[in-house]
Amino acid sequence: MHMAQITILKVKSVEGMKQLRAFVDVSIDSEITINGIRLMQDAKDFWIGLPQTSYQSNGQTKYASIITVSDELKKELRDTIL
């Protein structure tokens, strides 16, 4: 099992949003950069949301993932960001 080298490049705090706390940019193994990871918080926990794109379908806004990572890598990202 490879532990990724995750480096936080930028954190942009967000105020006035219900659950969104910040946008975070990271580098993984100096090979790939993910911009716009959302740091979210509710009354119980923090979590991350990977970048999404929105689109209209039948008059409703829908969301689709831009990037998908393994559960293991998502946990590493969360642990690094927090």
N, C-alpha and C positions, 0 to 999 in steps of 0.2 A: 504494500500500500504506500503510495507516494503522498507525502504531505506537501501541499502546495506552498510556495513562498508568496504570501499575499502582502502587498504593500499598499497602504492607504495613500492616495495621491492628493485628494481634495475632499473636504467636507463643507457643505453649504447648509447652514442651519435654516430651518423654516419655522416661522411663527404664525400663529393664528389659524392653523389647520387642526382639524379634530384629532387625527392620529398621526399624521406625517410630522416627523421631527427634523429630518435632514435628508439631503441627497449626498451620496458618497461615490467617489470614483476610486477604483482600485486597479492595481496591476497584479497579474498572476504569473509567477515564474518569469517575470520580465518579458513575457511572450505575448500576452493579451491584456488589453485594458477594457474594463467594463465601466462605462459612465452611467450615472443616474440610478444607482442602487438606492432604493427608498428605505430609510430607517423609520420604522413605524412603532408606535407605543399605544397600548390601551391600559386600562386600570390594572391588569395582571402581568403583562409581559412586554418585552420588546421583540420585534422580528424584522426581517428584511424582505423586501420585494424586489425582484429583478426587473429590469426595464421592460416596459410594455409599449405597444402602439394601440391607438384607438381607431375605430372605424364605425361607420354607420351601417346598420342592417335593419331594414323594415322600420325605419324611424327611431331605432334605439341605438345608443352608444354601446359598443362591444369592445372588449380588450383581447389582445393576442400577445403572447410572449414573444419577445425578440430573441431571447437567449434562454436555453434550458441547460441546467447543470445537474450533476448527480446530487443526491441527498447529502452525501459525504462532503462534497465541495461546498454546498450551500451552508452546511453546518460550520465548516472552516471559515467561510466568509462572515457568517454571523458572529462567530467567536472573535474574529479579528476586529470587526467593526465595533463590537460592543466593548 
